[in-house]
Amino acid sequence: MSKRNISAKSKFEPPARIPGPGGMDWAKADALTDDEVIARALTDPDNPPSTQEQLSRMRRLSIAKRVRWQLKLSQEQFAERFGIPIGTLRDWEQHRSKPDAAAESYLKVIAKNPKAVMKALGAAE
């Protein structure tokens, strides 16, 4: 199981051995099976894996927040540029409400091509 190519854009290749105490031997790490990785993770007192109860309490990041963060905009900037009421945006981000199908589609279009949406709306960058 290889962990080196996390994304297609990643060109970073770690050295076979990081010098110094506690260095990472990537060849040994890559040779571990999934079961061995899980077993070792369970023995790590500093960073234990999440329990099923903890995982069930977690919420996904809302699409509105993910798109806004991707564009590196504040809530105010995002709301103003894309014509979304600030209260509505906050409600979506804080899971008090969910965007309807049309609003979710709008957020997906913003994520794919924000400049085209701003141009269509006549919004300044």
DALIN-V503954 format. One record per helix or strand of 2 or more residues. SS is the DSSP state (H for helix, E for strand). FROM is the first residue (numbers start at 1). TO is the last residue. If there is no record, write none. Layout:
SS_FROM_TO + SS_FROM_TO
This chain:
H_26_31 + H_34_42 + H_52_57 + H_63_70 + H_75_82 + H_86_93 + H_101_112 + H_114_121
